[in-house]
Amino acid sequence: MNLSLCKLAVLQQFSTEFSAAVPMVSSHPLRLQHQSVVGKLKCSLLHRGTLPLAILILVFFWMVYLQPKVLSPIRKDVLVVTPWLAPIVWEGTFNIDILNEQFRLQNTTIGLTVFAIKKYVVFLKLFLETAEQHFMVGHQVTYYVFTDRPADVPQVPLGAGRRLVVLTVHSHTRWQDVSMHRMDTISRFSEQRFLREVDYLVCADVDMKFRDHVGVEILASLFGTLHPGFFQNSREDFTYERRPQSQAYIAWGEGDFYYMGAFFGGSVAEVLRLTKACHEAMVADKANGIEAVWHDESHLNKYLLYHKPTKVLSPEYLWDQQLLGWPAVMKKLRFVAVPKNHEAIRNP
């Protein structure tokens, strides 16, 4: 029996008794559509003496939440929607219980890509352990670990419906090349397998840890994350590529936000388009003897300027507390940088 119909049956029987405590359920818009089914279920429940069990089902499964108030926004201190009507995700702007229910009904699968190349493999254990605590908890997740050191991938206990796939790739001498080749690698593997294996891809840096909930509220056709160092700045301060010779060039006076390359994603099809376009742009730059100022991140910003993301994540989803502290506007710090010596970790 469909769980929603069971809920409706119990609600029909007890709407009078519970209307004071849960006023919204007695006027559920689906109720009138299932009156005949509801009547049969009520009789069946009464006949079998299973009404107490039905009450428990109602209490456990039915989501009761505060009604949204059109004239009373929860967050008045931050921008919560872009000019192209994409939501900007902050704490207080979503109800995770509603979202979890919706994505579970779709049997959503999520892939999380991470590159653990050379010395960066040392960050992988903490990354995976904290992901198990906070990333897409309760959903089906595949960790795609790209590494040149498969023997050094740690054994981390995984929850039900979660798996780890190690994908061996070549390394590069310069860290800049390692970073830029991520776009090509994600693009190729998206075509070869990700399109068949998962619904969404989340692409993250490995030298980070999950500190708080990161769930399905981030999922959209295409999302980018506001750079924590620039979210309060004007576009003139953004470190876009300003040389017209580069494919990543963004002119002065243009730009919406500055996005960080350490956390982006979307549907596999949209991530494929993004990564393929960025890779092709970097190949063109190389042929012209130029390298964008911030490498793949520069090309990511150019792409998202002309292919607007359908959701934007606030800096809650990408933060460096050591450098930036914890300002009041950040109600939660969800995905944070791990303190490190960049020179030591990047050099052989």
N, C-alpha and C positions, 0 to 999 in steps of 0.2 A: 504494500500500500504506500502511495506517495506520502512522504513525511509532511508536506505542506497541507495535504487534505486531512491528515490526522490532526494537525494543529487546528485546522478550521473546525473540525468536528468538536473538539474539546472547547474551543472558543464559543461555538454556538450554544453548547450546553451550559457553560458557566459565565456567559457574558454579563448577565445581571449581577451575579455574586461578585464578579471581579471588576465591574465597571468603575467602581470608585478607586480601586488600587491601580488598575491598568486601563484608563479610559480609552486609549487609542485602539485597542484590539477589537472592541465590539463594532467598530465602524471600519474594519479592514476592507479595502476595496475589492478583495477577491471573495469576500464572504457570500455576497449575493449571487455570485456566479456558480456556486457549488451547493445551493440549498438542498437539492434532492440528495446529493451524495452525503451532505452533512446529516440529514435526517436519518438515513440508513445507518450511518456510523454511530449516531447517538443511540439508536435502538440496540445496535449490536453491542456497544460498550456497556449499556445498562444490563442487557441480558447476560453478558458474560461476567459481570461484576468486576470489570477492569477499569472503572472510572478512576480509582486512586492511582493506578499506573498511568492512565492518561494525563492526570494532573501533573505527575512527575515529568512526563514527556514535555508537557507545555512549559513548565517552569524551567526545564533544562535547555530546551531548544529554542523557545520563542525569544526573539531579541526585543527587549524593551529599552528604548533609548529616548533621550530628550528630543522633542520636536525642533527642527531647525527654525530659527527665527529670522525672517527676511530682513527685518529692520534692526537686528541686534547681532552684528558680526562678532564671532568669537575673538578674532585677532584684529585689532585696530592699529597696531604698531608696525605692521609690515604689509607689503604688497602681496596679495594672495592670488592674483590672476594677471596674466600678461595682456598686452594690447591685442593679441591674437586669440585671446580667450583660453589659453592653456593655464591650468592651475599651477600655482607655486606651492609646494608641499612644505608646510611648517607644522610643528606640534600644535594641536588644537583645531586643525582644518579638516580632519577626517575622523571617521569612526571605524576603527580597524575590525570590529566585529562584523559590521555590515559588509565590508570589503572582503574579509575572509570567506564569508558565506557565498558571496558572488563568485569569487575565483575558484572555490571548491566545487561549486556547481558545474563549472566549466572544466574541472579536472586539470587545472593549469599546471604545466611543468616549466621549471625555470632552470636555465643554465647559468653558472657563474664562472666566467673565465678569469684566470689569473696567470701571470707570467713569473715563474721563479727561475730566473736565469743567473748563472754563475753564483756569486755570493748571496744574491737575493733569496736563495733557497732557505736561508736561515730564518726568514720571516714567515715561512709557510705554516709552521706548526701553530703559532699563535693566531695567524689569520684563520686557519680552518677551525681551531678550537672555539674561537669567539664567534665564527660564523654559525657553528652548531648551536650556540647559545642564543643568537639574536637574528640570524638571517633567514627569512622566509620560514619561520618555525611553523610546523604543521602542514607544510606543502612539499611537493615533490621537487627535489633539487638535485642537479648533477653538477659537481665541481669539475671543471675542465682545467687541469693544471698543465700548463706548457712549461717544459723545463729541458735543460741540457744535462741535468743530473738526476735521472729517474731513480737511481739507487738511493738518493738522499731524501726522497719524498717521505715524510714521516707517516707513521700509522696512527691515524686519529679515529677514535670510535665515532661512527655515524649513526644518526637516528633512522627510524623506519622511513622508507621511501626516499632515502638520500644515498647517493653513491659518488665515488671519486674516480675520475678517468685521467690517467697520466698520458700526456701526449708529448713525445720526444721531438724537440726542435733543435736547430743549430743555434749556436751563440754567435755573437759578433764582437769585434775588438772594442769598438766605442760604445759607451752606454747610450749615446744618442741613436746609434743604428739599432740597438736592441729595442729602444722605445719606438722608433719609427716603423720597424718591421712588424710590430704588433698588429697594425692595421691590415697588412697583407696576410698575416697568419690567420687572424680572425675571419677575414673575408674568405679565404680558401676553405677553412674548416666549416664555415657556415654553409657553403655550397656542398661540400662533401658529406657532411653528417648532421650539423646542428639543425638544419631545416627539417630533418626527419625525426630528430630526437627530443626537441624541446620547443615550447611555444615562445618563450622570451629569453633573451640574453642580457645579462648584467656583466659589464666589463670593468674590472677593478684592479687597482695597484696592489701588490702583495705586501708592501712595507707599511701596512695599516692594520688596524684591528677594529672589530665591531664592539662598540661599547654599550649600545642600547638597541632597541627594536629597529630593524629595517625589514619591512614586509611588503605585501602586495600593493600598498599605497603608492609605491614608486613606479609600478608597472604601467606602461602606456605604449603606443606605437613607437614613439621615440622620445627619450628623455635625456636631458643634460643636467649637470649639477653646477650651481653657482660657485665660482672660485672664492674661497673664504677671505682671500686678501683683497678682493675687488668688489664685493657685493655692495659696499657703501659708496663706491666711487663713481664719478662721471665717466662717460665713454672716452673722454680725452686721456684718461689715466690708464686705460686698458693697454696691455702689452700685446696688441695685435701685431701681425706682420705688416709693416708699413711700406715695404719696398714693392713698387708695382711689378718688378720683374718676377716676383714669386706668385705661384698659384694661390697662396694663402693670403694674398694682399687684401686688406680692408682699409678703405680710405678714411681719412679724418672726417669726423662728422657722421660716420656710420657705426652701426652696432647696437645691439640691445643689451646684452650682458656679456660678462667674460666667464666662459665655462672652463672647468678644469678637466684635463684628460684622464684623471685618476678614477672617475666613476661616471659611466654613461651606459646607455643600453636602450632596449626596446624589443619589439617583435624581431624574430630572427631575420625576416625579410628586410626590415628597415635597417637593422644593424649591418646586414650585408651591403645594402646600398651605401650606407655611410662609410664603412671601412673600405669598400672598393673604390669609392670616389676619392677618399683621402689618400689611399695608396697610389692611385693613378696620378694624383696631383703631385705627390712627392717624387714619383718617377720623372714627371715632367720637369720639376725643379732641378733634379739631379742632372738631367740632360742639359739644362741651361746653366749649370754650375752655381746654383744657389741653394741654400738650406734655410728653411724658415726659422725665425728667431727662437721659437719654442717647439720646433719640430712637429710631431704629430698633433700636439695640442693646438698649434697655430692653424693647422688644416681642419681640425675639429671645429674650431670657432668659425672659420670661413664657411664650412658646410652648414652649421646650425644657424648662421645668419640668413642663408638663403633657403634653407629647408627647416622651417621653424619646428622646434620640438613640441610635441603635444602635451608634455608635462615638464615642469622645471622643478628640480629639487633644491631646497634651501641649503645653506651651508651647514645645517645640522647633519647633513649626510656626507660632509667632507670637511674636516676641521683639524687644526693643529693647535692644541691647547698650550703647548710649550711656547709657541710663538705668539699666539693671539689671546691667551687667557680664556675667560668664560664670560662674555658679555651677557647682560640681562635679556637681550632679545633672543638668545639661544636657550630655549626651554629644555632642550635635550641635545647632547652630543652623541651622535649615533655611530659614525664611522670616522675614526680619528687616526692621525699619523702616529707611528711608533718612533720615539726618539732614536736618532741614528747619526753616525758620522758619514755624511754623504761621500766625501772624498775616499774614505777607507773602503766603503762598500762598493763604490763604482769602479775603483781601480783593481787590476788583477792582483 
